[in-house]
Amino acid sequence: MCAILYLCPSPSANAVLDASGKVASGLLMGTLGDLGNFDECLATTVDNMYGERDFTGRFCTVYMNFKNNTFVAKMVARFQEKGYLRDYKNPLNWIKNKMAHGVRQSACIPSTCSAGDLAYIMNTRIMRNVVLGFSIISNTEKLLKTDPSDPADSKLMFVHGLRFYSSTLTVPAMFVVGVWLLLPLMADGPVLNDYKATFLDTCQRRWWTVLLHTNNFSPFLQMCLGHLWYINIDFQLYVALLFIPLLMIRRPYLGALLAALLTVVSSAYTGVVSYLNNYQPAVIFTHTDVSYTIGTANQIYFKPFAHIGSFCIGILLGYYIYVAPKMKLSKPVQVLCWCAATACNLAIVFAPHKWYTDHTYSIERPECLLFAALHRVAWTLGVAWLVLACATGRGGIVMSLLSWRALVPLSRLSYGAFLSHVVILLAQMMTNRERVAYTYMVKPNTPHPVHVNPHRHSFLKTMNYLAVVMASYICAYLLYLFCEAPVATLERTLLGGIGNPRRGSPGTAAGLTVVVPKAADQQTSSGLCEVPTSLAAPRRNGAAAECTQRSHL
């Protein structure tokens, strides 16, 4: 203390520091605070260079309650070994009674500061959380944590087995784009320049479309990492269709009717456009005419209108689960729904197989048109029943499998794997030193077909698939450590302070309860600032500050 006063040449600074409370002596005997020097603090005045009053001292009393009760129990257990607490059979009850208003600490601050400022400064958890946001150990613990923070969330554990959930889509995507642009500095190869104009130069020119979520409106060969179309459409439909759930709050039937109508219109429009332009029922990259593949991707697959139906079905499903969580369905109806959902999803997966393998198969057939118009809605309906069954307790063994705790870390990494896997495939292709034989395309009805062993190429493809999956999840882990988790921590820290006023009104500052005094012009006859009784009682498990200030005429 003497050293601090010696280093502070200003008498007013010394007075403010000296008047503040210190660590209380006799803590083992039950001393729970230090009163400081009340009169010294209020008598402190500071003038500016023109001799005008700049600010005075403001005496604040801070009450701190421990949020973590286990910490209090451990502290009491140690204090019970000696000191005043050893005379009590149950010292924890005694200490709680003594701490009814919390541990008291006094602080002398300038009158230009408020109680909210003091509580905000005292909350060192803000900087601690920011630093821990970049900690490998802390982020890995978050990744591997499988217990839901809210017990009510345990009913939705099956979602981890279905898809990823991330609150930050844009920042990790931009991070991956930045790493992708560094590829020429980290690798080279004989074919790097052949692909550079298509895959690297486009990102150098159009990286901003990823940031603005308009990348999917670029032509296929001018997109910056084409697989990012998903997050663009997800954002666009979220903004465009936000009015439907808002409408369903007041007019549920009208909102549901509008969502159903948009689903029908979207499917019909997709089918008509596919029929008129002779587009593929799905994006078939193995088709001999690449122009049809690019046209299907540009006009249908990468455009939001083709996916409106899936989004509307999700809105209807969420609303139905919210308003009717305990609906009654007979066993035959449940079995029928399970069979229909399974049939829909299996058909969507295996129906395009012939189109990928038989290049002579005509895509103008009626089943192709039907698939183009309805396969997105059919797939969504199958997944919707799965979610509905699991959310209402009818999932059975499927829900148990999807709720497996081991899937939780993988679900958190799946978005990073999605962002990374295309980059890994492109990097592998652009840095190859030798040709890679994947398969042989033998034309049917040739007089002398070449007979090859298909198992050899299947083995090579399987090995490459496993390697890419493993590399994708390793990159996803690194992306989670150095981008997703830190950004999520910063977002919670920054947005957690919004709505918590620091000046002039009661509120909270990052979890601390603050009691703000009356303004200086509302001085009482004693010259002290009076705290209203309704605000003076500090909240449990927090910190409350009461400040007084003397008028200096």
N, C-alpha and C positions, 0 to 999 in steps of 0.2 A: 504494500500500500504506500509506504514511504517512497519507494522507487517511482511509482506512478505519479505521485504528487510532485516529485522532483523533476520528472520529465515534462510536466505540464506547466509552462511558464505563466499561463493566464490565471489570475486569482479567481475569476468567476468559474472557470472550468474546474479548478481545484475545489471550489465551494460546492459545485453541483456533484462532483464525484464523492466528496467527503460526506455530503448530506444523504447520499443513497445508502440503503441498507446493505449489509455484508452477509456473508455466510454466518448463520446464527451459531453462537457458542452454546454448549449444553444440549446438543441435539439428542444425546442418549438419555437425558433427563426429561425429555418431552418438550423442549423449546422448538417451536414450529415457525419461527420467523424473527425478523429484526425490524424494529420500527424506524430506523434511520434517525435523522435529525430534521424534524418538521420545520422548526423556526428558521434554521440555517438555509433550508431550501427556499422557503417563501421569501426570505430577505434578499436573495440573490437577484441582482439586476445587471443588465448588460446594455451599455450605450454604444451607438455607432460612432463613426468618425466625426459626425456633426453634433455630437452631444445629445442626440435624440434617443429616447428609450427604444431599444431594439426588441428585447424580450426579457421576461422575468423567469423565475424558477416556478415550476409546477410540481407539486408533490403528489405522487401516485402510489397507491397501494395495490399490489397485484396479489390475487388469490389464485393459487394453482392447485388443481385437483388431479390426482393420478388417474389417467385413463386405463392403464394396465393394472388391474387389481392384483395380479400375481406378483408384480414388482413390490407393491405395498406389503403383501404377505411375507415375502422374502426379507424385506427390510425389517419388519416387525419381529420376525423370528430371530434375526441377528441381535436386535436391540434387547430382546427378552433375556439374553444371556447375562446382561449386566445393566446397571442403571435403573432408572425409575420404573421401567416397564416390567421388570422381573417380579414385582409385587402383585401383578394382576394375573388372574387365572386365564382370562381370555383377552389378551392385549389388543387383538385385532378390533374387537368391538370398541374398546376404549379409544384406540387411535382414530377410528372412524368418527366417533363423537367429537374428539378434539379437532378433527379436520373437517368439521361441518362446513366451514367457510374456506377450506383449503389451507395449504401452507402459505403463510403471509410473507411477502417480501416488499420492501419499499424502494422506490426509485425516484430520483430527482431528475426531471427532464425540462427542457426549455418550454416556455408557454406556447410556442408556435407548434408544438407537437401535441397530438391527441392521444387518448387512451388506445385508440385503434392502431396508431403508429407504434406505440410501445408493445402491444400484443403482437403486432406483425414482426417487429424486430426480434422479439423473444422467441418466435417460432423458428428455430433453427432447422426444423424438419424440412423446410423448403429447399435449402441448399443441399441438405443431406440426401433428399430424394432425387435431386438433379444429378448429384455425383453418383449415387447408387444406380441411376438409370443407365450408366455406362459401365457398370461392373459386370464382368463376365460371370462371377460366382452368383451374384444376385439375379441376373437375368436367366441363368441356367436353372436356378431354383424356381423362378416363376414359370419357366417352360415345363419343368417336370412336376409342378404342383397339379395334382389331380382332384383334390377336394374342392368342391364349389365353395366360394366365399359366402354365398347365401344358401341356406338349406333348401329354399324354394327352388333353386336352380338345379337341384339334383334330379328333378323330374325331366329336365331337358338335357341330361347328359348324353342321350342318344344322338343329339345333333352333332357331337364330335365325330361320330362314325359316318356322317353323311357328307359334310363339307367343312370348309374352314370358316372361321369368323374372325374378322379383323376390323378394327375401327379406323385404321389408317391404310388406305389403298394407294393413294397417289405418291406419298413419300417413298415407300419401298420400290414402286415402279420407276420413279425418277432415279433412284439410287442404282437400280439395275441398268437403266439406260446410260448413266454415267460410266459404270464399269464397262459396259459394252463398247463405248466409244474409245476406251483405252486399249482395246484388243490389238490394234496395229503396233502399239508400243511394247506389248508383252509377248507377241507371237508373230510368226511369219510362215510362209509356205509358198509352194509353186503356184497355187491357185488362189491365193489370198486376193490378188488384184482383180481376178475374174469376178469375184463376188462383192468386192469392196463398194462398187457404185450402187449396187442394189440394196445391200444390207447395212452398210456403214455410212455412206454419204447421205442417204436419206435421213438417218437419225441426226446427223450433223446439221441438216437443213430444217428438219421438221420435229425436233425434240420437244418444242413448245406445244405441239398438238397433244402429247401425252399429258402435259401439265394441265392443259385446258379441257381435257377429255373430249377432244374432237378428232382423235387419231383415226377412228373408224370411218370417218367421212373422206379420208384420203384414198386414192386408188390403191389397189392391192399391192402393186410393185413400188409404191411410193410411201408406204406406211413405215413408221418407225417401230420395228418389232411387232409384226402383225398380230401376234397372240394377245397383245394388250387391248384388242377390241373388246374383250369381256368387261374389263373395269370401266371402259368408256361407256358402254351400253348400260351397265349397272348404274352408273352415276346419272346418265341421261334419263333413264326410266324412273329412277327414284325421284328426280326433280319433277319430271313431267306428270307423273301419276300420283304425286303427293296429295292432290286434292281429293282423290277417291276415299282414302281412309278418313280424311277430315270431314268429307261429306257424310260418311257412314256414321259418324258420331251423332249427327242430328237427324239425318234421313237415311237410316240403314237400308231400307228396301230400294230407295232410289240409287244409292251408291252401289249396292249389289247388282242391280239391273244394269247400271252403266258399265261396271266391270265385266259382266257377262257379255254385253253387247260389244265392247271393245275386243274381247277374246274372239268372238265370232267374226268380226270385221277383219281383225288381223290375220286370222287363218285363211279367210276367203281371199283377201288381197294377196297374200303370199302365193296361194294356189293359182290365182289368175295371172299374176306376173310371171310365175314359172312357166305356165302354159303358153302365154303369148310370146315369150322370148326363148322358149325351148331350153330353159335352164335345167340344171341337174337337180334331182330330188334332194341331194346332199352334196357337199363339196367333195368331189371324187378326184383326188390328186393323181390317181393312176390312170385317169382317162387319157386316151390318145390325143384328143383335141383339148389342149390346155386353155384355149380361149373360152370354152364353156365353163371350165372350172373357175377361171378368173372372173367371168361375168356373174356366176352364181355367188361368189364370195363378195364381189363389189356391190351388187344390187340387192341381195337378200341376206346372206349370212352375217355381214358386218353392219347391217342397218338395224336401227332399233325397232322399226315397226313389226319385223318378223318375230320379235320376242315379247311383244306387249301381252299376248295371251298368257304366257308363262308367268309374267309378273302379276297380272290381274288374278290368276288362280291363287298365287301366294297370298295376295291381299285378302281374298275371300276366305282362304283357309285360316289365316291368322285371326280374322274377325270371328269366324265360326267357333274356333277353339276358345276364344275369349268369352263369348256370350253363352256358349253351351258346352262347358268343360265336362259335364257329367251326362252326356247324351246316352240314350239307351238304344242298343242295336242287338238284334237277335243273333244267335250263333250262325244260322244259315246266311244271313245278310253279311256277317263278317267274313265267312268263308268265301262267299261270292266276290266280295270286294278284294280279298287277298288274291284270289285267282285272276280277277280282271287286271289288277295292278301288276302282278307278275307277268301275265301274258303281254300287256302293253309294253313293259320295259324290255322284255326279252325280244319282242318283235322289233322294237326300235333298234336294238343292238345288232341283231343278226340279219334283218331284212336287207341292209345294203351290201352284204357279203358278196352276192352275185354281181353287183355292179362294180365292185372293186376287182374282181377276178376275171370276169368275162367282159372283154372290151367290145364284143359284138352285140352285147345286150342293149336293146333299144330303150332309151329313157323316155320315150314318148308314150309308153303304155299307161293305162289308167291307174295301175297300182303305184307307179312313180309319181303321178300327179297327186294322188291321195296321200302318199307319204310326204311329199313336199309341203302340203297344206296342213297336215295334222300331226306330224311326228313330234313337234315341240310340245304341243298341247297334250298329246298322249303320254309322253314321258313325264311331263309335269304332273299329270293326274295320278300316275303310278307312284311318284315320289310323295305327292300330297296325301294319298291314303296311308302311306308308310308313316309320315309325320303325324297324321291324325290319330292313327292307331296307337303309336307310341306315346303321344302326348296325353291320351285319355286312358292309358293303362291297358291297352289291348294288344301291345306289341309282342308279348310272350318272349320266346327265345330270341326273336329278332331284336327286340329292345335290349335284352340282356347282352347280346353280342355287340350292338352299337354303343351301349353304355360302358363297355369295357374300358377301364381306366387307362390302359396302355395306349388307347387311341387318342387320348387327350393331347399329349405332346405332338403326335403326328398330325393331328388336325391343326395345331397352331403353326406347324411348319409347312402345311400343304400349300398355302398361298405363296410362300417363298419358293417352294419347289416348282409351282406353276410359273412363277416369274423367271426362274433360273433354267428350266429344262430346255427351252428353245435356244437360249444363249449358249448353253453347253453343246447342243446339237450343231448350231451354226459354227461355233468355234472349232468343233471337231471336223466339220466339213471343210472349213476354210484353211485349216492347218495340216491337212492330210499330205503326206509325202508320197503316197502310193494309192493306186486305185483299190477300192473295196468292193468285192463282189457280194451283193445282197441277194439277188435272185436272177433267174433267167426267164425272160418272157418268150415262151414258145408259142408261135401262132398256130391255131388249130387247122387241121386239114392240110398240113404241109406234107409233101411227099417223103421227106426224110427229116423228121423231127429229131432234135437233139435231146437225148435222154441223159439227165443229170440226176444226181442224188439230192433230193429236196431236203433231206434231214441235215445235210452239212450246212446249208445256208440257213436253215431254221435255227440250228445251234449257234451260228455266228450272230444272227439277229437277236436271239435270246440273251446271249452273253453281253452284247452291246446294250440291250434294253436294261438289263440288271445293272450294268455299269453306269448308265446315264441316270437311272433312278437313284442309285446310291450317291452319285456326285451331286444330283439335284438337291437331295436332302442335306448333304453336307453344306452346300452353298446356302440352303435355306436356313440352316442353323447359324451360319455366320451372318446372314442377313438379319436374322432375328436378334442376335447379340448386338450388332453394331448399328442397326437402323430401326427395326420395328419396335423393339422393347424401349430403347431410349426415346424415340419419338412419342410412344404411348405415355411414358413417364412425364415427359415435358408437357404433353397435352393435358394430362390430369393435373399437373402442378399449376399450369397457367390458367386453365379454365376453371380450376377449383376455387380460384380467388375472385372470379366474376360474380357480382352480386353481393360481395362481402365488403361493404363500405368501410373505409379506414378513417374517414374524417367526418366528424360532426353528427353521427347518428349511431345508435346501438347496432351492433352486428357482430359478425365473426370474421376473424382473419385467419384463414387456413386452419380452421379447427379450434381456434381460441375464442372463448366468449368474452366480449368486450362491453364494458359499461362506460359510456361517454358522459362527461360532465356537462353542465349547462354552459352556455356561452358566457363570455367575459362580461357582457353587459347585463347579465342576470345575477349580479352579485348580491349576496345577502348582506344584512346589516353588519355581520361580523367580518365581512371582507373575504369570506371563503366561498368557494363554489359548491353548491349543494347538489348532492346526487339524489334523485327521486328514489323513494323507498321501493317502488315496483321494479326498479332497475338495479338496486343495490345488491340483491341476493345473487351470488354467482351461481352459474349452472354447474351441475355435477359433471365430473370428468372433463374439465376444461380449465380455462383461466379467465378471471375477471379482473378488470382494472378500474379503480376509483381514483380520480385525480382532484386535487384542490389547488386553487391559485389565489393569491392575494392581490388586491388592487393597489397599484403604486401610483399615487397622484404626483 
